[in-house]
């Protein structure tokens, strides 16, 4: 630690200021609270989405510790004349940003679906 950093740390402690360690992992209690908050935000996010008329909707929320971000993986399905259509999407809930999507029909090869799941795996794991 440099002399300047040490002086800042000592002065901060004397002033009662706590400097957060960006690399610190949340405690089990904090992690539980972050996951619950993420779930609530994901519920609200999905409720506000448009274009789901006639679709069966399922979703999973996940708080990613490494990215300090809340993600929601949404799966929509709808029966159509010659089979069904599915739309799988991954969103960052806080940024309201879509990271990836896959639209496929009854005839879509399983390989494409597994590739999509592989692309979103880093966001949906800790």
C-alpha positions in Angstrom: 0.0 0.0 0.0 1.4 3.4 -0.9 2.0 6.1 1.7 -0.8 8.2 0.2 -3.3 5.3 0.3 -2.3 4.6 3.9 -2.9 8.2 4.9 -6.3 8.3 3.2 -7.3 5.0 4.9 -6.2 6.3 8.4 -8.0 9.6 7.9 -11.1 7.9 6.7 -11.2 5.6 9.7 -10.7 8.6 12.0 -13.6 10.4 10.3 -15.8 7.3 10.6 -15.9 6.7 6.9 -16.0 3.1 5.7 -14.4 2.5 2.4 -16.1 -0.5 0.6 -13.9 -3.2 -0.8 -15.1 -3.7 -4.4 -13.8 -7.2 -4.3 -15.6 -8.2 -1.1 -18.2 -10.9 -1.5 -21.6 -10.2 0.2 -22.4 -12.1 3.4 -25.0 -14.9 3.2 -27.6 -12.5 4.6 -26.7 -9.8 2.2 -26.7 -12.3 -0.7 -30.2 -13.5 0.3 -31.4 -9.9 0.4 -29.9 -9.1 -3.0 -31.5 -12.2 -4.5 -34.9 -11.3 -3.0 -34.6 -7.8 -4.3 -33.6 -9.1 -7.7 -36.6 -11.4 -7.8 -39.0 -8.5 -6.9 -37.4 -6.3 -9.6 -37.7 -9.1 -12.1 -41.3 -9.7 -11.3 -42.1 -6.0 -11.9 -40.0 -6.0 -15.1 -41.9 -9.0 -16.6 -45.2 -7.5 -15.6 -44.4 -4.3 -17.5 -43.3 -6.1 -20.7 -45.5 -5.7 -23.7 -46.2 -8.1 -26.6 -46.9 -11.2 -24.5 -50.6 -11.4 -25.4 -51.4 -15.1 -26.1 -48.0 -16.3 -24.9 -47.4 -18.6 -22.0 -44.7 -16.8 -20.0 -42.1 -18.3 -17.6 -39.0 -16.6 -16.2 -36.2 -17.0 -13.8 -34.3 -14.2 -12.0 -30.7 -14.3 -10.9 -28.5 -12.0 -9.0 -25.0 -12.2 -10.4 -22.5 -11.5 -7.6 -19.5 -11.0 -9.9 -21.3 -8.4 -12.0 -23.4 -7.0 -9.2 -26.4 -7.2 -11.6 -29.9 -8.6 -11.7 -30.8 -10.7 -14.7 -34.0 -12.2 -15.9 -34.3 -15.1 -18.3 -37.8 -15.0 -19.9 -39.3 -17.9 -21.9 -42.4 -17.2 -24.0 -44.4 -19.9 -25.8 -47.4 -19.7 -28.1 -49.3 -22.4 -30.1 -49.6 -21.5 -33.7 -51.3 -23.2 -36.7 -48.5 -25.5 -37.5 -46.8 -26.0 -34.2 -45.5 -23.5 -31.7 -43.3 -20.5 -31.4 -40.9 -19.8 -28.6 -39.0 -16.6 -27.7 -36.2 -16.9 -25.1 -34.6 -13.6 -23.9 -32.1 -12.5 -21.3 -32.3 -9.0 -19.8 -30.4 -6.9 -17.3 -33.3 -5.8 -15.1 -31.6 -2.6 -13.8 -30.4 -1.4 -17.1 -33.6 -2.6 -18.9 -31.2 -3.9 -21.5 -31.7 -7.1 -23.6 -28.5 -9.1 -23.8 -29.6 -11.9 -26.0 -32.7 -13.5 -27.6 -33.6 -16.6 -29.6 -36.9 -17.0 -31.5 -37.6 -20.5 -32.7 -40.3 -22.7 -33.9 -41.3 -26.4 -33.4 -38.7 -27.4 -36.0 -35.7 -25.5 -34.6 -32.7 -27.9 -34.0 -31.9 -28.5 -30.3 -28.3 -27.4 -31.1 -29.4 -23.8 -31.6 -31.3 -23.8 -28.3 -28.3 -25.2 -26.4 -26.0 -22.6 -28.0 -28.3 -19.9 -26.8 -28.3 -21.4 -23.3 -24.5 -21.5 -23.4 -24.3 -17.8 -24.3 -26.5 -16.7 -21.4 -24.9 -19.1 -18.8 -22.3 -16.6 -17.6 -25.0 -14.2 -16.7 -27.2 -16.7 -14.9 -24.4 -18.2 -12.7 -22.4 -16.7 -9.8 
